[in-house]
Amino acid sequence: MDARGTVAAGFEPVRDAFVRNFARRGERGAAVAVYRHGHKVVDLWAGTRDVDGTEPWAVDTAQIVRSATKGVAAAVPLLLHQRGQIDLDAPVATYWPEFKANGKERVLVRHLLSHRAGVPVLDRPLTPAEAIDGVSGPHAVAAQAPAWEPGTDHGYHAQTYSWLIGELVKRVTGRTVGRWIAEEIARPLGLDFWVGLPADEAHRVGRVGPVEPPPL
């Protein structure tokens, strides 16, 4: 596998490990960048970006970042706190009144950020259309009771975090979290990062395909 890109002196083992992902672990297409003390020391890409394996991964190929999106989304309430628009110790219901239903009146903003709100999953399933309409998810999570006393325990809010943070940001700013990130973080920093992919950028996205698991 011919890995393209650059590594700084002393970081050659990163290139070796990256190539091994293809040679031994069935990797099909990937990229990795590493910064140290603000300087890029690794910038590598290799393989293909489509399921059929015909389109080479390019320097500007974009890819979904899955749950790492939560970290960027969490930066929004923290920046709003820094600007004096959100109090991390205020009840969520201060900004989102419907959220206090069924015993959630003591859920604090910081509980949402730290996965301690007690609503990691929904009590009822949503249809795919409901899951993306921007209304049904926040409404459902606001209506249900917490699974534990908020703030007393931790549980990864994998299925609800986007609605919790997104609705809080929308109530405070009037903007979706994706729009806020685009206007206040990505655009000023020149980042190719979107929560809500623009249609004219879809051609750059690498596709996720099935990969056989490596042997034990």
Summary of the structure (lengths in Angstrom):
residues: 216
radius of gyration: 20.4
end to end distance: 22.9
largest distance: 57.7
contacts: 586
relative contact order: 0.14
helix: 42%
strand: 12%
